[in-house]
């Protein structure tokens, strides 16, 4: 018995013989042309400012429904150690001067708590510096610490109104 031979016209026979895909004459000429390798082509980066990195349209302040209202004096509660400024998009923001952290302008409680935390961290740093014998870091201004402490005390008193009434009713 003899094995059957593949004819040259058979599709698998021609694919097995050909190693590279067939290129056109234009492609062959382009690959054969000499290229300068000293300068690389500079890509032009076109940036569309109306779109995000992923191609979505950026929301604008007008479409989000947020309109920038001009800031007026006395519009928000004063808190020593903070400043009210206009943030991105014209939205008012409360900024802690010491470290630049931003809060919503009506959220006075969190700004006070943050300033208390900063004062506590500064006290700990001073204490460690004194123990080591290093130069003591300058303490925060008294106005900031006392205002933040008074505010925290007011918050604590406001939450325990029933305890205050009971303490006032008790004889001294």
C-alpha positions, 0 to 999 in steps of 0.5 A: 500500500502506498501513501497518498501524495499531496498535490501542489494545488492543495491549500495546505500544501501551499501554506506549509511552503510559504513562511511570510505573508505576501506583501505588495510592491509598495510595502516592499519599496517602503521597507527597503527605503533607507531611513534616518535613525538619528532623529525620532519623530515628535508626536503631536499630543492634542488634548481636548479640554472638554473631555476626561482622560477616558474620553467622556465629556467633562461636566461643567459647573453650569450643567452640574447646577452649581452656580458661583454666588459672590461671597459676602462678608458675614455670610459664614460663621467666623472661626479664628485660624480659618479663611473663607475663599472661593474654591474650584468652580467658584464654590466657597471653601473654608481653609485652615490656615495652618495646613491648608486643609479645606472644608465646606464653609458651613461645616464649622464643627469639623474645622474646629475638630481638625484644628484641635487635632493639629494643636494636640499634635503640636503639643506632642511634638513640643513634649518630645522635643523637650524630652530630647533636649531639642529646640522646642517648636513654636506653640500655636497662637493662644487664640487658635487653641483657646477658640478651638477648645471653647468651640469643642466645649460648647459642642460637648455642652450642647449635646449634654443639655440634660446633664447640665439641667441635672447639675444645676438642680443639684445643691452645691 
